Amino acid sequence: MVYSRQLGTNFWYEFDNFFLWDERQDVLKDFGNISDLDRICKEHKINDTYPIDFIKEVIQDEQRVNSIIFLARKQLDIMNKYFGNDIESQQRAFEDFGQGILFDDRSPRPLNNRVHMMDEGQFGFYRWHTLVRTVVFLNQDPQRWLSVNRHIGLAGAIDSQQRPRQSTSDGNNPNNSEISTEILDTLRSFWLTLSFEELDTEFDKQLS
């Protein structure tokens, strides 16, 4: 598979529609069931009881566990649909997401939200990492999630470097700048080799 920005745009379009713009009641309910996941995780890190007591607390709530697994599987379903085993194309889509260079004016995206980027800023990347780590602690396809988690970290680092802007209120493309090859290579060399434990450390340090 040869990556193109259209492929990346189509991936994020379907991903965002399913998890955000379609306003699916099952998805909204599942996000509600995990709304305290970040707080629980941070409390256990502060108390030095992460990860053992963190996951013990998580699994006490069956609804929460089912929601985590459902959301995680749907994420992988969409990633696998577009990228299959092509981890490099998936990585490129996350890099473009971090730069905010995928403009998309298709419905149902509102005028002021036409750029595929992390609208929650750095916290959004941290929240996503927390979900991934929890999924892995639940023994759900750890090797597949390791590449995803690295790509989330890389996208977050690119976002932090580039600080992309969302589309204007009248829907215009902000034309966010692309990251330099030198900086991108440095970020790739760092994030794409990290273990889950190292990712925990770097998300806490750089993206929390």
Helices and strands as residue ranges (DSSP letters): H 5-16, I 17-21, H 25-33, H 37-46, H 52-58, H 62-83, H 87-99, G 111-113, H 122-137, H 142-162, H 181-191, H 196-202, I 203-207
